[in-house]
């Protein structure tokens, strides 16, 4: 189990540690003991001791103090206060709470004019930064002042300001709810596949809910959120051109209203990454060539933003390798992916990228390692499955074993997938046909297999151009019919290396 104090210290930046050493102690009594404990823990972390807890207890006992538990709690609180103080310029909560506090102090001292002036400054900042939640709080404070000291007109004006802010906050909140519903659908069900119309129905219902939200007199941020709802729905339904159009609209929107990114430094990064990747999905590679150098040299100073940028660059480069037919590059990406954490790529995105690398492994004929890594990913996703990924992995794993003539194992995988209630209703009709075909192949003589494959290929021919990210069993069947490799037929089907 992780120790929260050790984890906090481990994740502090160099400047945060320096700030703590200089300004982290407010009390003359006990401050040195906290400092000593901090340095003791840091010493253990630098030495990479295997049991840091025992190391700290033994070293602390040598100080002849018996208050380790209390001192740990005090150090944790001191660290939080110090980090918060160090980062105060980055977070709007410091800025607006200070304005609120200052106005109350001025009011208590009878400086009514200055209290109003301070609140007006805060209201102006909240409006410029499109943060109606803060605007509502500050407007309520202004209403409190006017109720005590202002005219009837001033009181009504302050109350109306509250109502406008609350309505704008409600608009943003309701749109956020619609976005989360759409995003949850995408991260659990994945991208739309053949004969899975229920996904489109579900997403169109969410889109209709968003359309019914009255955006009269709304903030630009509300229009931005509406664009992003359209984008994620189009992306999930594999409408790549619409997704690209909405992403570019959102990207240009943030350029027009840069104040939307205050306190959200990762937003423009995410939009730039999405723009490049949606361009790849639409085979409009000019987006990659135009913007990749900007993504590579993103001017980040904060550690969190640098880490996020690294995750987005990995995602983009790995996608580009697939779309440019550089399947052998899976080897350079696999270790990078496994070293990424959730603050760099969300888990469901990591799983999708992992599945894409497995596809590249198979296309590069690295079948044995593909089996090993596919089993690993299926295990990782068993608790929170992403439907499109899991079904694709089941088929890929069975086909890999078929290629190695491990017919018993391949049959077991297909039988399990066909019988498990958690999976059997998730396969599309073409996927079901591939599994039936696979079983026929394994139960037939060599001379019968060409006929079986030709019959399946006739039905599957219209499913050759599925989304490029995951393994395409229809292309595998066609490759067997033509006596070619999966890589060869895949590249022809998607026009790779033909541009």
Steps between C-alpha positions, in 0.01 A plus 500: 500500500632843406602735778345841434786694661768314307304533175446873550869565561601278208276694261607846612694695240847636565365854540224382737760332722713812496198714590416270789854518639493880487142589593324181610518558876273743678573398856822540698412192704522167322609646168847349518362154578276521193794612290712210631226248423461644150873470431507150648227384261669670207826325589326162493337577166829610345658172615202299367477299822277196463302558821473874543258476793743292709790720394318814622392341829852381580667827409236709682541289817865610512384860557364387842153631407188285543253711303543362147128451434415856608797646314408313181153657512645846564751460218228392258289808584804727475586357160147557372504859624841562346411347162173694493686822577760423234231432238262779600558689173390195297160442656194722479388393847782706653427800283126518555496393866756774571275755330207380707697511824644846428154642428369368832794646692441838334130481580566416865729803521229724358674552164184431300615671180821298490312177576273564201800585282672175596191296420451674166858408411426140588178497300682640198771231527243222540312624194819528293606149601149362436456364850136565590530293820738762643297780353192372684688485833641850462164635379337355811760678713426824313130444562573463873680837501230676300224358721664668797622822342378541141193634328208290377640520145842382618345207687295388196805538274709278727223237523452500121874450462472193722213360293689544173809333643296211639328447166833498317643260756199273451552504122861392541410235757225344290731490198770343716252230598421425135869486417569256783213275384644495147857458624403211731333327206814541291740374767288192583345401165776646283457588134197400297529176307277328247143422598531678833229759447415516870818701551387763249154510656645552846732779387235677292279507808778672695554743213129581502519578872786742432307662215208571736714709734418868457826679422350847487748757637747222577874531539735404214604205719149357462528510120840332534352222715223451244760460224687241707183295553454487123866406458500206738174365358633523144827336607321214677277441197818496282375798300860611457441803278238645736724433800786683329275793411380535860853464640630773272208721597581449871872559435430832327244591768764477773733709289228766483427481874837418666358601838319165500834328562582694819541234767470231228846485340441151361194602296680647195741205505215250493329688217819514293557128550138423409527718190803310373354159583158578352686614189677162487168318541361697205810434287567873497867475585570868453388551859778271621765668289378850591466459876724215620800730551285727719397203714861384527623839617205598718623776739409336829666602826283316753582135564136389466466669160831357381385150596167548327675631188724192496193275513330685215815491288531124556137447400541709185827341388367149562187577297707650219718187483188289439351734239833523318540122498806494726385187683850402615508803728277326757825397671598858583151586623410205723735584787412868480131420534548276802691777676224757453269577792138615512597869522660464157243278326170391649470122556246441222725692258801293609302183438403618152862587422610160630247331272633704210856388572381138508352560156839630383674195652277265305536700179878476546466119541620507863238246598647341811560830678154608382347202683689583818407869498138434398452271799652771719260769373197272530595444865544873564159585355298215651355712781404803291476372143483723194266305277650570159850425627417179686309346210782592261762347731307175531498457121862609460616255766313211338643583157854523638469150642350380171802640314730295727272195451409499868154387396392371840577834666343699217182291522481550876531877459223513238272269701554710812427825316187357338362363826583770756195714565724803554626476141262311273262790442782745436637344182380643169364269231826513296700417815270207572547377143880517538486287815274244332736498201799451727342194660414356158860547386634314801256214452557461125759341279761719333337474154164623639632818656523715186130448434408587858710817483353606162146464627578711806691759294199561276289597800778696673618696195294806598663508843856554380512868597428493869676751730872450452600480868409140584567168332261439207395134471328565165836600351657189654249280319562681169877466546462123544290481184759695299796317652648826621605633839261696717734800470485499120121488476455746786722760333321466168158525663593821679720649230809493720825567316296576191497874562 
